[in-house]
Amino acid sequence: MIEYRGLPLTIKMNPRARRVLVKLVPGQGLEVVVPKRFDAGLVPELLDGKRAWIDRTRARMEACGVDLSGRLPDLPETINFQAVERTYRVDYLDQIGRVSVVGNGGRLMVRGPIEDQGAILESLQRFAAVKAREILLPLLDDMSCRLAMPYASMRVRRQKTRWGSCSARGTISLNAKLLFLPGELVSHLLLHELCHTRHLNHSAKYWALVARIEPDFMRLEEELKRGSHHVPSWFV
Ligand SMILES: [Zn+2]
């Protein structure tokens, strides 16, 4: 693997590229796209010229929890679903065959070939995604009943940027990563989406409705925007 100032560096040739393009790619590091017949030996010098931009962008991305090292995240020793204050201690049993994840009380047993970190991470992610639906659906139902704001259907996905959304048909989509957020932020996100069943926009009327139910909504909205630091690297 080649590196540039500690970042994995990938050089890609694109015959249609007119000029050199430098990108920071989450999970991969630095990517340089060069036109045909470009002399790859010039790349280090070119990157030196963009060093200020690279450092600035890298710092901003890493502050948001984006991994640019290209390494797989470490396997977690504990998993904390902060939304419902549930913590699992994770035990790993190294054995051949398919990976399995079994939860029992506050313990999680992961069996499988430990050297296959990618497969183990995927199984843990699947486990958390299933739990997300199991945990978030009753919370949403409960709040929907309390506020008398019915919704049509609900789905849970692991999304990159949004915590949730509400469609014109009343389908509420929730980000599985909400599991890792403090309960008050999850409640607020549910409230935010349920209020969209009345107003499908962020108009003054919409915010007035939110404010009637949650007077502290401005602080909670701000904290939600910065909420991704609660999500562990193995689930980002
Ligand atoms: Zn909204």
Boltz pocket constraint, residues with backbone or C-beta under 6 A from the ligand:
constraints:
  - pocket:
      binder: B
      contacts: [[A, 192], [A, 196], [A, 201], [A, 202]]
      max_distance: 6.0
